[in-house]
Amino acid sequence: MTSETITAAVSGTWTLGDLEINRIGFGAMRLTQSGEAFADDAVPSDRGRAISVLRRAVELGVNHIDTAAFYFSPLRSANELINRALAPYPDDLVITTKVGPGRDPSGAWQPHATPERLRGQVEENLRQLGRDHLDVVNLRIVGTDSIAERFGALAQLRDAGLIRHLGISNVTPEHLAEAQAIAPVVCVQNQYGIGVRPEHDEFVRACGEQGVAFVPFYAIAGAGREVGASGSDSDEVLAVARAHGMSAAQVRLAWTLHRGPHVLAIPGTGNPEHLVANVAAGALRLSEDELAVLDSLHQSGA
């Protein structure tokens, strides 16, 4: 079996509410530009290449795509690319989007949406994606303030049939408890990876105990965030990569998947070769000794 023949099915499956997906998915943030995401001088991606990457992802068994209306660069919108590449959508494809943040047409960030403005953001995603409902909508927040009003507004849109399932992003355990008291939460999407937020380990486990998917973002990029991976990895990660004939990025993805059957991966790329490698990471099985070494590295915050 080669990387080109490995599909996302090898990573196993998880169910978001009533939607079964493969645990290796695809993040659309990097589809729209070359270089740093959201940069003022971002160079728009090649449209044909971006569309081909999306179609190839589906060919490789990816049936979970993470996107947002605020994923755009000059001339390119992630949602529009997804619509163009994949509509009419496969029956098993789950598209997860997020609301809360917003950007004006110039790309400048706007204040996070009030409860009243969230409906407009949901409708914007519906229009761009060409859907009559959204499979999963994550409320992305900043800070530790109560999310009750905003999450409650999304719960009303769920009751109205515009949203099928709800999730939350960039949150604390207290936010999850607050949201669960209002409506079911199918996923938590937080920054997490080797050496990134080891203090969230208990939160990751708690999500699994509650049947809530945990979806790390920047699992490869780490502290590089929007800029991307630095290309400098620790000796421990590189040693595991060499032992398996894989890349450090693949080891980082595999490690997150080993954190529990409820942990999903949404690596993003506009590079077809990176896409194939990301999907193939779902087949990497780390030994107990390797996990112990990587877990120790993670706890050190390296």
Summary of the structure (lengths in Angstrom):
residues: 302
radius of gyration: 18.2
end to end distance: 32.8
largest distance: 52.9
contacts: 1025
relative contact order: 0.15
helix: 43%
strand: 21%
